[in-house]
Amino acid sequence: MSLEKGKGFKKEELIQELMELVFEKAQKESKKKPIHGLAKYLSDRFEESFQFNIDVNTFTRYYKGYISKEKEKQSPTDDVLNALCQYLDHKDFKDFEIKSECEIVKRKLRKEITRQEEKYKKMISMSLVIGVLLLGTLSFFISKYYKKNCMIWVEDHYEKIRCSGLENERKLNEVELQKMRKIIPEICEHELWYDKTDNKVTFFTYYGKHPTNGKTLKRVTEHICEIHILKPRDSSEANTSLNSIE
């Protein structure tokens, strides 16, 4: 008598489930992993326990068709199906069909849940990678945009600012930032520079260009020192020597 299609599942689905369970049980019992070893174990077991002959090549074809998917599936005969079900402690294939429908549903659900979990894990991992890349890119542009790479003159010294095209804005020079000061000297010093614009003399502590008008600063001379720094005093009291000034 031919085995018919199950009510809830196609016969092909039930056979697939049956094969998976058979080889899973055989692997646990035999501790063998290569297909030849499993096929040999099952062939011997069926002959000894059920007096049913299924040769090694047949089990190998079942494995490659239903488990490893290397070849096309070859449907077993009804007698073979019944024998396989007996190996799993069922009376026959019909008994396996009745008892296995619920298990098949459970297995399918577990597989689907596992597949969805893997999918979400990949999505989360990809999202994290994209998030890190976006954060890194954003941080780069923010740091570049807000980094203070320029300086501007404020009253008597330079201050760092973010480059934005302001009038008198200059590219950052750390040495000038630290050393350039506008001062009102009381004595002549070796390191003094000045600018004379509109008959007004302004003194600075560092050489270079005037912070606002861009003119090149000049080193203080004895003449400039005497006229614009030293107050008129008695020659014995006044310090007018600029021998140290080059």
FENGIJO-V61816 format. One record per backbone hydrogen bond with DSSP energy under -0.5 kcal/mol. NH is the residue of the N-H (numbers start at 1). CO is the residue of the C=O. Records with the same first field share a line. If there is no record, write none. Layout:
NH: CO ; CO
This chain:
6: 9
14: 10
15: 11
16: 12
17: 13
18: 14
19: 15
20: 16
21: 17
22: 18
23: 19
24: 20
25: 21
26: 22
27: 23
28: 24
29: 25
30: 26
31: 27
38: 34
39: 35
40: 36
41: 37
42: 38
43: 39
44: 40
45: 41
46: 42
47: 43
48: 44
49: 45
50: 46
51: 47
52: 46
54: 52
59: 55
60: 56
61: 57
62: 58
63: 59
64: 60
65: 61
66: 62
67: 62 ; 63
68: 63
69: 63
70: 64
71: 64
75: 73
81: 77
82: 78
83: 79
84: 80
85: 81
86: 82
87: 83
88: 84 ; 85
89: 86
90: 85
96: 92
97: 93
98: 94
99: 95
100: 96
101: 97
104: 100
105: 101
106: 102
107: 103
108: 104
109: 105
110: 106
111: 107
112: 108
113: 109
114: 110
115: 111
116: 112
117: 113
118: 114
119: 115
120: 116
121: 117
122: 118
123: 119
124: 120
125: 121
126: 122
127: 123
128: 124
129: 125
130: 126
131: 127
132: 128
133: 129
134: 130
135: 131
136: 132
137: 133
138: 134
139: 135
140: 136
141: 137
142: 138
143: 139
144: 140
145: 141
146: 142
147: 143
149: 147
150: 161
151: 170
152: 159
154: 157
155: 153
156: 154
157: 154
158: 180
159: 152
161: 150
163: 147
169: 166
170: 151
172: 149
177: 173
178: 174
179: 175
180: 176
181: 179
182: 156
183: 181 ; 203
185: 183
192: 190
193: 204
194: 218
195: 202
197: 195 ; 200
200: 197
202: 195
203: 183
204: 193
205: 181
210: 215
214: 210
217: 208
218: 194
220: 192
225: 221
226: 222
227: 223
228: 224
229: 225
230: 225
237: 234
238: 234
240: 238
245: 242
246: 244
